[in-house]
């Protein structure tokens, strides 16, 4: 992705967060324990496991990431969409 394409992507993400609410959640102790188990079950880094576990614990409807490796693992636990797919879906909702 070149610089102009990255800037377009950044603006689309900014538009997304302005249009759709984002909730900040706290992970409780038992969720951390499930995160550790998820590390064993999935081929992801600790940071990625925290993202997936947090989304799952907060009953997130869609896990949005353009990271293909993370998305491949996330879709084992959640509904995963790339940012463009999520924007298209939300625009038609």
C-alpha positions as CSV (number, residue, x, y, z in Angstrom):
1,X,0.0,0.0,0.0
2,X,1.5,3.3,-1.0
3,X,1.2,6.6,0.9
4,X,-1.9,8.0,-0.8
5,X,-3.7,4.6,-0.3
6,X,-2.7,4.6,3.4
7,X,-4.1,8.1,3.8
8,X,-7.4,7.0,2.2
9,X,-7.5,4.0,4.6
10,X,-6.8,6.3,7.6
11,X,-9.7,8.6,6.6
12,X,-12.0,5.7,6.1
13,X,-11.2,4.4,9.6
14,X,-11.7,7.8,11.1
15,X,-15.1,8.1,9.4
16,X,-16.0,4.7,10.7
17,X,-15.3,5.6,14.3
18,X,-17.2,8.9,14.0
19,X,-20.2,7.1,12.5
20,X,-20.3,4.0,14.7
21,X,-20.0,3.9,18.5
22,X,-17.0,2.2,20.1
23,X,-17.1,0.8,23.5
24,X,-14.1,0.6,25.8
25,X,-14.2,-2.5,28.0
26,X,-12.4,-3.8,31.0
27,X,-11.2,-7.4,31.2
28,X,-12.0,-9.2,34.5
29,X,-9.7,-11.8,36.0
30,X,-11.6,-14.8,34.6
31,X,-11.3,-13.3,31.2
32,X,-7.6,-13.1,31.5
33,X,-7.6,-16.8,32.3
34,X,-9.6,-17.5,29.2
35,X,-7.1,-15.3,27.3
36,X,-4.3,-17.6,28.4
37,X,-6.2,-20.6,27.3
38,X,-6.8,-18.9,24.0
39,X,-3.1,-18.5,23.6
40,X,-2.8,-22.2,23.7
41,X,-5.7,-22.8,21.3
42,X,-4.8,-20.2,18.6
43,X,-1.7,-19.4,16.7
44,X,-1.5,-15.8,17.8
45,X,0.7,-13.5,19.9
46,X,-0.3,-12.5,23.4
47,X,-1.4,-9.1,22.2
48,X,-3.6,-10.7,19.5
49,X,-5.1,-13.1,22.0
50,X,-6.0,-10.2,24.3
51,X,-7.8,-8.5,21.3
52,X,-9.7,-11.7,20.5
53,X,-10.5,-12.5,24.1
54,X,-11.7,-8.9,24.8
55,X,-14.0,-8.9,21.8
56,X,-15.4,-12.3,22.8
57,X,-15.9,-11.4,26.4
58,X,-17.7,-8.1,25.5
59,X,-19.9,-10.0,23.1
60,X,-18.6,-8.1,20.1
61,X,-20.7,-8.7,17.0
62,X,-17.9,-8.1,14.5
63,X,-14.2,-8.3,14.9
64,X,-12.7,-5.9,12.5
65,X,-9.0,-6.2,11.4
66,X,-7.1,-6.0,8.2
67,X,-4.5,-8.3,9.7
68,X,-5.1,-11.5,7.7
69,X,-3.2,-13.8,10.1
70,X,-5.1,-12.4,13.1
71,X,-8.4,-12.5,11.3
72,X,-7.9,-16.1,10.3
73,X,-7.4,-17.0,13.9
74,X,-10.1,-14.7,15.2
75,X,-12.8,-16.2,13.0
76,X,-12.4,-19.4,14.9
77,X,-14.0,-17.6,17.8
78,X,-15.7,-14.6,16.3
79,X,-17.2,-13.1,13.2
80,X,-14.2,-11.4,11.4
81,X,-14.4,-8.8,8.7
82,X,-11.8,-6.7,7.1
83,X,-12.4,-2.9,7.5
84,X,-13.7,-2.5,4.0
85,X,-16.1,-5.3,4.4
86,X,-17.3,-4.0,7.7
87,X,-17.9,-0.5,6.2
88,X,-19.8,-1.9,3.3
89,X,-22.0,-4.0,5.6
90,X,-22.7,-1.2,8.0
91,X,-23.5,1.1,5.2
92,X,-26.3,-1.2,4.0
93,X,-27.6,-1.8,7.5
